[in-house]
Amino acid sequence: MKYRVLLEPDEDGVYVAEVPALPGCISQGRTREEAITNIKEAIAAYLESLTAHGDPIPPSISEEVVEVAV
């Protein structure tokens, strides 16, 4: 499954990763790579919890992001 992850550095230089489709699924890391690794683990745990509680799994994304220079 694929989910959109918003990744941005905070004022202290720590990278914060958030998954809009999974409310409360947030992680962080000292580097971009660490934040991505940590959010992957957070997503897996979040989905595991939903399954354990019999809650529906939000659908995977089916969109494409395109950068357009003007």
N, CA, C and O atoms as CSV, one atom per row, in Angstrom:
chain,resi,resn,atom,element,x,y,z
A,1,MET,N,N,0.836,-1.169,0.000
A,1,MET,CA,C,0.000,0.000,0.000
A,1,MET,C,C,0.890,1.244,0.000
A,1,MET,O,O,2.017,1.224,0.493
A,2,LYS,N,N,0.362,2.301,-0.555
A,2,LYS,CA,C,1.093,3.562,-0.597
A,2,LYS,C,C,0.259,4.643,0.082
A,2,LYS,O,O,-0.949,4.752,-0.132
A,3,TYR,N,N,0.936,5.437,0.905
A,3,TYR,CA,C,0.295,6.570,1.565
A,3,TYR,C,C,1.164,7.802,1.375
A,3,TYR,O,O,2.391,7.713,1.344
A,4,ARG,N,N,0.517,8.947,1.249
A,4,ARG,CA,C,1.253,10.203,1.136
A,4,ARG,C,C,1.846,10.537,2.496
A,4,ARG,O,O,1.166,10.461,3.519
A,5,VAL,N,N,3.114,10.904,2.496
A,5,VAL,CA,C,3.806,11.316,3.710
A,5,VAL,C,C,4.267,12.758,3.516
A,5,VAL,O,O,4.958,13.072,2.547
A,6,LEU,N,N,3.882,13.622,4.438
A,6,LEU,CA,C,4.359,14.997,4.426
A,6,LEU,C,C,5.613,15.038,5.293
A,6,LEU,O,O,5.594,14.625,6.452
A,7,LEU,N,N,6.681,15.532,4.728
A,7,LEU,CA,C,7.971,15.523,5.410
A,7,LEU,C,C,8.533,16.936,5.377
A,7,LEU,O,O,8.697,17.526,4.309
A,8,GLU,N,N,8.828,17.476,6.564
A,8,GLU,CA,C,9.395,18.816,6.618
A,8,GLU,C,C,10.267,18.976,7.863
A,8,GLU,O,O,9.998,18.368,8.899
A,9,PRO,N,N,11.306,19.790,7.755
A,9,PRO,CA,C,12.143,20.051,8.925
A,9,PRO,C,C,11.446,21.048,9.849
A,9,PRO,O,O,10.787,21.981,9.390
A,10,ASP,N,N,11.600,20.839,11.153
A,10,ASP,CA,C,11.031,21.805,12.098
A,10,ASP,C,C,12.088,22.857,12.431
A,10,ASP,O,O,13.174,22.860,11.851
A,11,GLU,N,N,11.766,23.740,13.359
A,11,GLU,CA,C,12.676,24.841,13.691
A,11,GLU,C,C,13.992,24.390,14.315
A,11,GLU,O,O,14.964,25.145,14.338
A,12,ASP,N,N,14.021,23.140,14.828
A,12,ASP,CA,C,15.251,22.605,15.416
A,12,ASP,C,C,16.056,21.760,14.431
A,12,ASP,O,O,17.098,21.206,14.784
A,13,GLY,N,N,15.562,21.662,13.179
A,13,GLY,CA,C,16.261,20.873,12.177
A,13,GLY,C,C,15.895,19.404,12.168
A,13,GLY,O,O,16.450,18.635,11.384
A,14,VAL,N,N,14.968,18.998,13.028
A,14,VAL,CA,C,14.500,17.614,13.057
A,14,VAL,C,C,13.444,17.460,11.966
A,14,VAL,O,O,12.604,18.342,11.786
A,15,TYR,N,N,13.483,16.355,11.243
A,15,TYR,CA,C,12.485,16.106,10.201
A,15,TYR,C,C,11.245,15.462,10.811
A,15,TYR,O,O,11.338,14.478,11.545
A,16,VAL,N,N,10.094,16.026,10.500
A,16,VAL,CA,C,8.817,15.525,10.999
A,16,VAL,C,C,8.073,14.925,9.809
A,16,VAL,O,O,7.968,15.551,8.754
A,17,ALA,N,N,7.555,13.700,9.986
A,17,ALA,CA,C,6.816,13.001,8.942
A,17,ALA,C,C,5.403,12.727,9.444
A,17,ALA,O,O,5.205,12.260,10.566
A,18,GLU,N,N,4.421,13.029,8.587
A,18,GLU,CA,C,3.016,12.867,8.957
A,18,GLU,C,C,2.270,12.229,7.791
A,18,GLU,O,O,2.563,12.510,6.629
A,19,VAL,N,N,1.293,11.361,8.113
A,19,VAL,CA,C,0.488,10.689,7.099
A,19,VAL,C,C,-0.941,11.209,7.209
A,19,VAL,O,O,-1.673,10.795,8.109
A,20,PRO,N,N,-1.358,12.110,6.314
A,20,PRO,CA,C,-2.691,12.707,6.419
A,20,PRO,C,C,-3.839,11.691,6.415
A,20,PRO,O,O,-4.851,11.907,7.081
A,21,ALA,N,N,-3.696,10.595,5.680
A,21,ALA,CA,C,-4.763,9.598,5.594
A,21,ALA,C,C,-4.910,8.774,6.872
A,21,ALA,O,O,-5.910,8.081,7.056
A,22,LEU,N,N,-3.905,8.852,7.760
A,22,LEU,CA,C,-3.916,8.089,9.010
A,22,LEU,C,C,-3.798,9.077,10.168
A,22,LEU,O,O,-2.691,9.356,10.626
A,23,PRO,N,N,-4.904,9.600,10.639
A,23,PRO,CA,C,-4.870,10.632,11.692
A,23,PRO,C,C,-4.021,10.219,12.900
A,23,PRO,O,O,-4.201,9.142,13.468
A,24,GLY,N,N,-3.106,11.093,13.270
A,24,GLY,CA,C,-2.244,10.833,14.425
A,24,GLY,C,C,-1.004,10.030,14.104
A,24,GLY,O,O,-0.185,9.785,14.989
A,25,CYS,N,N,-0.844,9.611,12.852
A,25,CYS,CA,C,0.340,8.837,12.458
A,25,CYS,C,C,1.445,9.829,12.102
A,25,CYS,O,O,1.520,10.332,10.981
A,26,ILE,N,N,2.297,10.092,13.088
A,26,ILE,CA,C,3.364,11.085,12.970
A,26,ILE,C,C,4.649,10.490,13.543
A,26,ILE,O,O,4.613,9.755,14.529
A,27,SER,N,N,5.764,10.806,12.929
A,27,SER,CA,C,7.056,10.375,13.455
A,27,SER,C,C,8.077,11.455,13.116
A,27,SER,O,O,7.735,12.481,12.527
A,28,GLN,N,N,9.316,11.219,13.488
A,28,GLN,CA,C,10.371,12.188,13.220
A,28,GLN,C,C,11.713,11.490,13.156
A,28,GLN,O,O,11.826,10.305,13.469
A,29,GLY,N,N,12.736,12.236,12.746
A,29,GLY,CA,C,14.089,11.709,12.700
A,29,GLY,C,C,15.081,12.850,12.584
A,29,GLY,O,O,14.737,13.951,12.153
A,30,ARG,N,N,16.310,12.574,12.973
A,30,ARG,CA,C,17.360,13.598,12.889
A,30,ARG,C,C,17.722,13.910,11.446
A,30,ARG,O,O,18.156,15.018,11.130
A,31,THR,N,N,17.536,12.907,10.557
A,31,THR,CA,C,17.787,13.099,9.128
A,31,THR,C,C,16.525,12.735,8.360
A,31,THR,O,O,15.607,12.116,8.897
A,32,ARG,N,N,16.501,13.132,7.094
A,32,ARG,CA,C,15.366,12.800,6.236
A,32,ARG,C,C,15.191,11.278,6.158
A,32,ARG,O,O,14.077,10.767,6.273
A,33,GLU,N,N,16.293,10.570,5.965
A,33,GLU,CA,C,16.259,9.117,5.844
A,33,GLU,C,C,15.736,8.459,7.119
A,33,GLU,O,O,14.946,7.517,7.062
A,34,GLU,N,N,16.185,8.962,8.267
A,34,GLU,CA,C,15.726,8.405,9.533
A,34,GLU,C,C,14.227,8.654,9.726
A,34,GLU,O,O,13.510,7.781,10.217
A,35,ALA,N,N,13.762,9.827,9.345
A,35,ALA,CA,C,12.338,10.143,9.462
A,35,ALA,C,C,11.507,9.221,8.569
A,35,ALA,O,O,10.435,8.770,8.973
A,36,ILE,N,N,11.992,8.939,7.366
A,36,ILE,CA,C,11.272,8.045,6.461
A,36,ILE,C,C,11.237,6.627,7.011
A,36,ILE,O,O,10.199,5.968,6.964
A,37,THR,N,N,12.357,6.155,7.530
A,37,THR,CA,C,12.393,4.824,8.145
A,37,THR,C,C,11.416,4.750,9.312
A,37,THR,O,O,10.677,3.775,9.449
A,38,ASN,N,N,11.416,5.786,10.155
A,38,ASN,CA,C,10.545,5.798,11.327
A,38,ASN,C,C,9.069,5.869,10.950
A,38,ASN,O,O,8.240,5.238,11.606
A,39,ILE,N,N,8.721,6.629,9.901
A,39,ILE,CA,C,7.310,6.731,9.530
A,39,ILE,C,C,6.835,5.432,8.892
A,39,ILE,O,O,5.666,5.075,9.032
A,40,LYS,N,N,7.711,4.722,8.197
A,40,LYS,CA,C,7.332,3.402,7.663
A,40,LYS,C,C,6.947,2.465,8.800
A,40,LYS,O,O,5.955,1.741,8.705
A,41,GLU,N,N,7.727,2.477,9.873
A,41,GLU,CA,C,7.427,1.652,11.046
A,41,GLU,C,C,6.120,2.101,11.698
A,41,GLU,O,O,5.321,1.269,12.129
A,42,ALA,N,N,5.904,3.410,11.768
A,42,ALA,CA,C,4.682,3.944,12.368
A,42,ALA,C,C,3.450,3.557,11.547
A,42,ALA,O,O,2.410,3.211,12.108
A,43,ILE,N,N,3.568,3.616,10.216
A,43,ILE,CA,C,2.457,3.231,9.347
A,43,ILE,C,C,2.129,1.750,9.555
A,43,ILE,O,O,0.961,1.387,9.690
A,44,ALA,N,N,3.149,0.903,9.582
A,44,ALA,CA,C,2.933,-0.536,9.771
A,44,ALA,C,C,2.228,-0.804,11.101
A,44,ALA,O,O,1.297,-1.609,11.155
A,45,ALA,N,N,2.659,-0.144,12.164
A,45,ALA,CA,C,2.040,-0.328,13.476
A,45,ALA,C,C,0.605,0.196,13.480
A,45,ALA,O,O,-0.275,-0.416,14.084
A,46,TYR,N,N,0.368,1.311,12.816
A,46,TYR,CA,C,-0.971,1.911,12.744
A,46,TYR,C,C,-1.925,0.951,12.043
A,46,TYR,O,O,-3.025,0.692,12.533
A,47,LEU,N,N,-1.499,0.418,10.884
A,47,LEU,CA,C,-2.343,-0.499,10.127
A,47,LEU,C,C,-2.573,-1.800,10.895
A,47,LEU,O,O,-3.662,-2.372,10.841
A,48,GLU,N,N,-1.562,-2.258,11.597
A,48,GLU,CA,C,-1.685,-3.459,12.423
A,48,GLU,C,C,-2.726,-3.245,13.523
A,48,GLU,O,O,-3.523,-4.138,13.811
A,49,SER,N,N,-2.717,-2.078,14.124
A,49,SER,CA,C,-3.684,-1.746,15.173
A,49,SER,C,C,-5.105,-1.690,14.610
A,49,SER,O,O,-6.042,-2.196,15.228
A,50,LEU,N,N,-5.261,-1.071,13.430
A,50,LEU,CA,C,-6.585,-1.022,12.807
A,50,LEU,C,C,-7.111,-2.436,12.558
A,50,LEU,O,O,-8.272,-2.731,12.842
A,51,THR,N,N,-6.259,-3.302,12.028
A,51,THR,CA,C,-6.648,-4.682,11.742
A,51,THR,C,C,-7.023,-5.412,13.024
A,51,THR,O,O,-8.027,-6.124,13.060
A,52,ALA,N,N,-6.231,-5.245,14.071
A,52,ALA,CA,C,-6.492,-5.921,15.344
A,52,ALA,C,C,-7.825,-5.497,15.950
A,52,ALA,O,O,-8.478,-6.287,16.632
A,53,HIS,N,N,-8.230,-4.254,15.705
A,53,HIS,CA,C,-9.481,-3.742,16.256
A,53,HIS,C,C,-10.657,-3.892,15.293
A,53,HIS,O,O,-11.774,-3.480,15.606
A,54,GLY,N,N,-10.408,-4.481,14.125
A,54,GLY,CA,C,-11.468,-4.679,13.149
A,54,GLY,C,C,-11.905,-3.416,12.443
A,54,GLY,O,O,-12.995,-3.365,11.872
A,55,ASP,N,N,-11.062,-2.393,12.475
A,55,ASP,CA,C,-11.385,-1.137,11.815
A,55,ASP,C,C,-10.959,-1.196,10.346
A,55,ASP,O,O,-10.033,-1.928,9.998
A,56,PRO,N,N,-11.630,-0.431,9.487
A,56,PRO,CA,C,-11.264,-0.458,8.065
A,56,PRO,C,C,-9.898,0.178,7.810
A,56,PRO,O,O,-9.494,1.113,8.502
A,57,ILE,N,N,-9.206,-0.340,6.817
A,57,ILE,CA,C,-7.909,0.196,6.402
A,57,ILE,C,C,-8.168,1.275,5.353
A,57,ILE,O,O,-8.820,0.998,4.346
A,58,PRO,N,N,-7.672,2.502,5.560
A,58,PRO,CA,C,-7.841,3.549,4.545
A,58,PRO,C,C,-7.219,3.104,3.213
A,58,PRO,O,O,-6.183,2.439,3.201
A,59,PRO,N,N,-7.849,3.470,2.104
A,59,PRO,CA,C,-7.326,3.028,0.806
A,59,PRO,C,C,-5.962,3.636,0.489
A,59,PRO,O,O,-5.602,4.714,0.962
A,60,SER,N,N,-5.230,2.904,-0.322
A,60,SER,CA,C,-3.938,3.361,-0.807
A,60,SER,C,C,-4.150,4.560,-1.735
A,60,SER,O,O,-5.222,4.712,-2.319
A,61,ILE,N,N,-3.136,5.404,-1.868
A,61,ILE,CA,C,-3.267,6.562,-2.754
A,61,ILE,C,C,-3.201,6.114,-4.211
A,61,ILE,O,O,-2.530,5.139,-4.549
A,62,SER,N,N,-3.897,6.831,-5.044
A,62,SER,CA,C,-3.856,6.525,-6.473
A,62,SER,C,C,-3.654,7.820,-7.262
A,62,SER,O,O,-4.137,7.964,-8.385
A,63,GLU,N,N,-2.946,8.735,-6.660
A,63,GLU,CA,C,-2.723,10.017,-7.297
A,63,GLU,C,C,-1.274,10.135,-7.733
A,63,GLU,O,O,-0.422,9.337,-7.341
A,64,GLU,N,N,-1.016,11.126,-8.536
A,64,GLU,CA,C,0.336,11.378,-9.004
A,64,GLU,C,C,0.668,12.840,-8.772
A,64,GLU,O,O,-0.148,13.716,-9.057
A,65,VAL,N,N,1.845,13.108,-8.265
A,65,VAL,CA,C,2.294,14.474,-8.056
A,65,VAL,C,C,3.203,14.858,-9.216
A,65,VAL,O,O,4.171,14.164,-9.525
A,66,VAL,N,N,2.870,15.973,-9.848
A,66,VAL,CA,C,3.638,16.447,-10.998
A,66,VAL,C,C,4.091,17.869,-10.702
A,66,VAL,O,O,3.286,18.713,-10.306
A,67,GLU,N,N,5.367,18.131,-10.893
A,67,GLU,CA,C,5.883,19.488,-10.716
A,67,GLU,C,C,5.861,20.188,-12.063
A,67,GLU,O,O,6.302,19.638,-13.073
A,68,VAL,N,N,5.347,21.396,-12.065
A,68,VAL,CA,C,5.240,22.175,-13.280
A,68,VAL,C,C,5.939,23.512,-13.060
A,68,VAL,O,O,5.569,24.262,-12.156
A,69,ALA,N,N,6.924,23.810,-13.860
A,69,ALA,CA,C,7.618,25.096,-13.755
A,69,ALA,C,C,6.912,26.115,-14.633
A,69,ALA,O,O,6.547,25.818,-15.770
A,70,VAL,N,N,6.723,27.308,-14.107
A,70,VAL,CA,C,6.096,28.388,-14.891
A,70,VAL,C,C,6.981,29.610,-14.901
A,70,VAL,O,O,6.629,30.622,-15.507
